[in-house]
Amino acid sequence: MPVQPSRNQSSSAAGTPVRGQRADARHNHAQLLQAAREAYALNGTDVPSSTIARRAGVGAATLYRHFPTRGSLIAAAFSEQLTDCVAALDEALRDDDPWRGLCSALAKVCRMQAEDRGFSAAFLGESPDDPDLHRARARAEAGLAQLVQRAKNTGQLRKDFDPSDVTLLLLANSGVVRQSPETSLAASRRLLAYFLQSCRATDGAPFLPPPAPLRLDDLYGPSHRTD
């Protein structure tokens, strides 16, 4: 079964065609987004913009007319997934059972990471110049911190758990999703199960070493690719 492209079928403000554009311009815009989603799903966001333009059947000048920066193309390609990720955290915060909410949110984010190799770099790592993406990631970090604290308050999550441990999970998860889609999903689910078992509060559990000073944007170093 081939790797599936990103599920996103709509665009962010940066990727929405301007009303009144000619039909050929709207077509090129849609082709570029689809080509970007497919390429990012297979290979992550390090795919050169020139490769995406060729995949879409347009020239580089056409790509830059629609998406002046690489970051604006990444943000548009993943806009729906970013919305889904934040929505999953909001839903988890509404759950009456904090532990169940935390487990559900982590399962959804890990699955997104396993299904699309570009998702991690777009949302969890590098920072394209798109304010919507920055706001979404800030909301995600705030939501995770709230979920962790709620689960601690009920005594379900070990007291020495730190929100940065979620970053450790996602770093590990990114390392097991490089195989076929089926293998990636199976490995991701098993890794998450191990992680959650170790995080559940139990009597007599030894304390962990101090947490690493990690944030979501530490998952991937800044990209210097400009093509």
N, C-alpha and C positions, 0 to 999 in steps of 0.2 A: 504494500500500500504506500503510495508516494506521500511525501510530506505535504500537508494541506497548507494553503496560503492563509494569511490572517483572515479572521472572520469579518473584519471590519468592511462594511459596505457603504459607509457614509464618511463625510469629511469634516474635519474641524474647520474653524473659521479660516485658518491659514490655507486650507485645501479645498474650499468651496468655490466652484466656478462663479465668476461674476455674472450677475443677471444681465442679459442682453448679449452675451458672447455668441459668436457664430457657432453653428452646429459643429463645424470641424474643430473649433477650439475646445468645445465641451467634450467632443470625442477624444481629442488628444489628452485632455486633463484626466478623463476616466481611464484611458489606457496607461498613462503614467502611474496613476495610483495603483492600478491592478498589477502592473509590472513590479512596482516597488514592494507591494505586499508579498508577492510570490517570491521575489528574490530575497527579501529579508527573512521570510519564513524558512527558506532553505539554508541561507548562509549568514544570517545576522545582518546588522546594519553597516558592516564594513564594505558592503558591495559598492563599487564606485558608481557615481551618478551617471557616468558615460555608459556603463553596462546597462543600467535601468533604461536609459534613453533608447539604446539599441533594442532592448527587449520590447519596448513599447512601440518601436517602429517610427521613432521621431528623432530629430536632431537635438544636439545639446542645447542649441539656442531656444528651441521650443520648450525643453525642460525648464530652463532658467527663467523663461517668461512666466511659467505657471508657478514654479517653486524657486524663488531667487536664491535660497540657501539650501544646503543639504538638510539642515535641521528642520526647515519648514516642510520638506517632503517626508521626513521621518515622522514628524508630529501628525501630519495629515493621514499618513498610512495607518497609524496606530490609534487614531482618535477614539474610535468606538471601544477598543480594548482598554484604553486608559479609563474611559468612563465606566466600563464594566468592573474594572479592578476597584475603583473607588466605591462603586455601588455595592460590591461584595463586602467591603469593610463597613459601610454604613448599615447594611443588613445585619452583619454580625453584631454590631453595637446595639441593635434593637432586640437581639435574642435575650430572653429572660435567663438563660444559662450561659454565663460568661465563658466557661470552658468550651462548651459546644460552639459558641460563636467564634472563639479564637481558632478552634480546630477547623471549622468550616471555611473561615477566611483564608487560612494558610493553605488548605487543600485547593481552593479555587485559584489562588495566585500561583502555587506550584504547578497546577495543571496548565495554566496559561503559559508559564515558562517552558513547560515540556512540549507544548503543542506548537510553539512558534519561537524559533531561535532569535528572531529579531526583537521580541517583546522585552527581553531582559535589558538589552542595550538601550532600547528606546525609553523605557519607563524607569528602570532601576539603575541605570548607569549614566552614560554621558548626558549632557544637558543641551539639547538643541535649543536654538534661540526662539522658543515659543512659550509665551507666558501661560497658556493653558496647561502645558505639560508641567511647568514648574508648580503651578497651583495644585494640579492633581497629585504630584509627588509629595508636596507639603501636606495635603490632606491625608494621604496614605500614611505618612509617618506619624501624624497626630492620631489617626485612627488606630494604628497599631499600638501606640503607647497607651491609649485608653483601654484597648482590649486586654493588654498585658496587665494593667493595673487592676481592672475589674476581676480578672481571673485570680490574681494574687489576693485580692480582698476577700474572696470567697474561700480561700484556702485550697483551691484546686491546682494552682500553679505554684511551683516551688518558689520560695521567697527570694532566692538569689538569681532568679531568671531576670535577664536584662533585655530591653527592646532590641539591643544590638545583636542578640542571639538570633533574631529573625533574619538579620543580614547574613549571619553565618549559615543558616539553613539555605538561604537563596544562593549563596556562593557555592555551597555543596551541590545544590540541586542543578545549578547551571553546568556542573561538571558531569552529571549523569544523563543529560539530555542531548547527547551528541550522537546517539545511535539512531536506529530506525524509530519511527513514531511509536510503534507498539512497545519496543524495548525501553524507550525513553519514559513513556507513561508508567510502565510497570516499575522501573527503577525509581522514578520519582515518588510513586505511592509508597513503596517500601521504605525509602529514605525518610519520608515524612512520618510514617508509622514509628520508626525507630526514634526519631526526634521527639515526637509527642510523648512516647512512653518515658523517655528520659526526663521530660519536663514536668511530668505530673508530680505533684507534691506527695511524698511518701515519708513516713517516720524513719528517722535514722539515716537518711541519705546524706552522704558526705557533701560538704560545700564545694562549689566549683571555684576554679581560679578566678581572679578579677576579670570582668568583661573587657573585650577589646573595644577601643573607641571607634566603632564602625557606624556608618550611616548608609542609607540606601544608595546614595551617590558614590559610595566607595566600592560598589560592586564591580564597576568598570572604570578603568582609567579614562581620562579625556582623550577623545579621538583627534588626531591631527590631520586626518584625510580631508582634502579640499576638493577632490575631483568628483 
